[in-house]
Structures are given as structure tokens and as C-alpha cells.
């Protein structure tokens, strides 16, 4: 281990730092955001990076692109805000989860592209494990499903399919990590190989009850333990930045997967509180307290966060294609030039005129868990137009979220009183109104919809005393607009029946290669 060459700061002799820098490394872009003590965003810079599709159903990222775009935005946001490292109390990091990176312990060079959480190349391998009877074992230990969504099967694929990698891994020469680990390694100059409990809990290798890597699961997926990062809490000092002169010596003090960070950023600190993030995917989490809930309706039981040695849990439903559906209409079909244009067009029609879009481009997530489902557009007529496609895309996001809420209420025994929302698509009044109609409950959009970066900042700030308590963070949450049901429950139930019919048509479309 290379010792930290930076002296500990003499806090009594220095003016107090005024800001937290939050890194948000997402599926399609990297962002750096400056957050002040009131939880307000002072400045932010975002940059997209290339999506790589080697084969149908495969999705990859070039790992250096993840670091370089995060680095570039970090330097740019400091310049934009006219700040320097001495103005920062700490850095918080949040990231796309499950995406898998393997790199050389000495050189830091990746052995293969990052395999993205959306990637479905391991669907047949997961199906083999299911048929062998391992679903119950895996679910019992991890709270997850045997699905290619998670990291373990992706890591297994790299070990088995990239020449020489398994031997190097078993010799202790390679590191495995989710994106947080990869960025931590890069920013600390290779000094820290660690992850937080939320990212660890999404790998299929982490035992929820024991709170650590599970030997049985490592054997099942044939993963050498020496590859794995150290598991830490979400709010503690991980190390200092070494590789970036503009940030040299700044403490990285908070890490959490994006959805856990969003739950924390939405101040959902009590059991029963829920949030939905409309990002590339759509992720709904309900805080379940310090007790793990075993889902009976195909949801995930996951760690919400761990702070000061106390682990709290959540129920989660995951949708693979939300904002990514908007990107598909923009980039692949070229029906619109921007998400804002799509939202505007969708608002010009009262409904989708019978069109149902099922965006199962990479399979279906919760509560269906069908990696062989594929996208479908059903109910088209000669009068179906561009605006209807835009409307159907937004409605598809809301329909999928409603499926999750229904399963969550059955699992928890609770009736959702309100849903706090965030993410880019939460800017859409059309989407949120339709969501409120489907759920027949209030949908609350906060003044700051960047809950993911707020959560990352909050974790880091708590660790270094920038904020003193969760009560202070709760006071930062402020309402922008409440969307209340305008359509009848009967009308929405009828709409969901049509949606369910379309979803059934999309299932099991691709034939397993077994």
C-alpha cells in the first residue's frame, strides 16, 4: 500500500470549506456538481460518452472514457464556479450500478470494456444456473435475482472469455470493481481499491445478512476473492485525490450507487417513504427500515445505506428503459431532436390514441424479469403520428412504474401516500400527471430534482461534519409541484389492462440459445 503523501489539514488554521463536490457517473454521461450547505446546486457540468453495442443485447463502455469525462467535468465545474480545492470540504461519488470493470492492479489498464448493467449477454448463463436450482440460494443471500442485470455473471463472462484473464485474476494481478471502485482507484492514483455497501449489494456476490462477500457465491460464479474491493460504509473517508492536480488532497468521503443516493437525497429517511428516479432506467425504492423485507412479488431486497455501522434496507423495482426510450426515439428513430421536443410534442395530444410502446429493448426488469422480452409497438392505426409515439414513450415509463408500486404495496402491506420523484424526465409535467393518474396518489417533484448528486454530497458532507444530522438534510427538501389524480380509478384500471396485454405480447420473444 502506498502511503498517503498529503499531510493532514490543520483545520483550526484554515477557513471552513464552503462546498461539496459531487461526482455523478451515469449510464450515458458524467456530471460534476457543486453543492452548498443549503443543498442548492451552485454549478454543474455534464458530458456524454459513447455507448458501444458490439452485438444485439450487448452494451459496453470504454472505462477510460468514464474517468476522463468525470475528470473533465470536475475541472470544468470548478472553473465555472471560480473555486479551487481549498473551497471543497469533500467529494461525494455516485454511479451507475452493476456495470462491471476489471483492470490490472499495477498498470491500471482495463482488460476489457466495462460491461453495462443493461447488457444481456449472460442471459443463457443465468438461465442455466436457474435450471440447476440456484435461484433460491442466490435470492436468499443477496435479495436479488439470478439475472444478467447484476455484476457477477458479467464478471464471470470476462473471466471466461477474455484471453489470459482468469490466470491473471487467480494470481492476484487483477482488480474487479463496479464503476465507483474504478473511479476511486483512478482519482486516488491506484491507492484505494474499495467500494461501498450499496454497490457491493448489487453484484450477486454480497451476503446481506453477513454484510460482506459470500464464499459460496464466489464459488458459484467462480470468482477469485483476491479481485474484490474492500467494502465500506456510504459515509466515511475513503482516501484523497492524487491523480488530479486541481483536486489534489481533497477527501473522497461518500460513495453510494445512484438509486441509493437518490433515496437519501430525497430525504426518505423513514420506513415507508419512497422515491422514483426517472433516469436512463427507472428505479423505485421504498425505505424498509433496519429490517430486510423478503419480496414475494419479484422485487429486490437491497441495502439502502450503511452509516456509522448501522445498515438500513429498501425494496426496489428496476426498469431498464425509461429515459433511454426517449434517447431511442431521438437517436435511432430520429423523431425528435431533444427530450424537451419530445415532451412538448407529447403534450399536444390528450393520449397516445391507442398506441402502446413496450420498451423491452434489453428485456424486462421487475416485476417480470424476462431477459428474452423485446420491444413492441402495438395498437397503431393509420392515424398514429409522431406526437402519439412521444406520448406513448412517456406513458410507458409511467406504466412500468405503476407495476412496481403495485408489487411494492403487496410486499410491504403499505398503501403509498405519496411518491417523491427526480431525474431528468421528472421535468415532464405530462409524465408526472399521467403517473399520478395511474397511481391515484400524489406525485411530488422537489425544487431540486437532482436527488442523486444531493445524496452523494450528503453522504460525504456528513462524514466530514459539513452537515450535522439528517434532520438538517430533511429541512433542505422543498416542494416544487404536487401532481394529483385527475382521471378516475376506473379509467386508469382499463388503461393498465391494455398495457398488461401489450407486455404479455412482448415476453419470451427471443429464443434462448440453449
Steps between C-alpha positions, in 0.01 A plus 500: 500500500637840401479738794305821466757771438266785586525639849182514706344850474531728800132585516532754779730710283293482182178675404209254483436347161174618349397229255476131419596371155279213383592261221208338319630239258191383312421263218515756221690791652726617780415805711679703760289719729583757766257491797479758777401461865129555422499213251483736205688437177750777437642371171500185291666369187394190307654309211367200311718210388472229239264205537651187345274225361723212376203267445123515549432508874862586585585840651851616590691811607867576455620526864746782437214703350316475832797638691600760242152649471466507879841665528424752226168602655659530847761744376243688293252543785769639729595750232134587439442566871839674537599262778805295585575196715520703822133596460390135513421320825485162324402308189200267481475241224193331356487272199316273262473169682580141396721611210813286520865595453813283531843662492867426563610564858835650395438684175135592560415393145160334447509150357171554315234765456263562790197276461197719570211407727269497197706229330322166449781279366490279809127422482561137399761452775257632760228272359734202543557590865124532552436159349770358726297622799712792621236775486388448860857492632595819321180685588519396864854628542487813283136610476547511123412280204707273280495749216764637260419846639738445791880496505596141580405343169670787313817444700478125433469573127819711501688232693390232257515684168792744507828322429730461799276685743410211729863406562591862569203535736586186696859623530371816669597730214152631418240713676125476459275791574176671422539851360544658843803279568646577159467877552628483859806310377563757226452813711715368784776399262452129562526532878146390587315188383168524681126518448205592715237263634230610253708425192626177654141393564426518124766252389334164592813433704406681822319339793240740642481331837878478553573835340798371304606297196356149505731200452227276357403757240861560402532126440173487306611773258864383513636839605838527680455688829829685450338703219240656727509848654471571871139576600448823695204708617338771289621786718864479601841613380622279214816683406634813335526606139853456363462473125344842432706811587189720513355276774819382668448412864120531502335221700265253333259439788178357358409231248165347410332350197285752318161375618603477865646849477173626352299343785728679747491823301119491507520484883312169504644417840198318647349162418221527244637806322562444128659671204511434127793611286427550133846463354636280224312228682220550748563397859254501785620450856300482821683530831428190710691593818765290670326174408532333164169427323493177301302581187226262390423699183826499307649814649853532635599524863805723514712711731380859520824618666734437789605788726689476831475121492121495463358342185158600370312324222264568212270326257586577140345462160718552194392600150768479236367749246359837608699801382679255270170464314499875439860472376393219266231718344752783472809315376382183325160600358591870485139601569615789719820695554479525879317374806342844533356471150362155579332633813351792312363277223357255755310785666322587174286183507267389782616139480695260277190417289519131588875463437686301767879503492668224701869599517637153575807562287726324751235278655261580784605570857279486809247361553525287182872412483493381141837546326351357179226765465547752221355840414157529343276776361139383496163655426613717209248627247531708185453808717791423736749786473823630647330667796330173592837322506636770730198470728522119499867519603415708808200283583718187477723641773200567723340160431819319599527706819139419591577128462776541758285697745229234494756227577659714770170561678429126500844423644504769765133499598504879466298727276720764345398846622728697270780443254802727488654518153826614345718453195497667162154381392350639823504834319210374290162616632332266251681197641442589865131575452447165327701334779274655765192388308627141477600483866197694625728678743709817517828522313736758651772672302754680719656832412827320442444187290869409510449271798776262393775760527345640818516156659864460403576843641305429819685174568836675459396808696377298798829311513708818535258703713386733222144411606423397855196272464231355277254743654697783341487320166124450528454874535679547168225308315248741342196438278484635147165357389251236608322301229167360616270250322269651237376179334274243663632179647274304262644669192855435617425135581374455145816660362716267707315199363596605147859557616513153658372348177780669305765393753386139467548522122861616546606222736716203402555647155862397461571127499755394766823369347507183705 
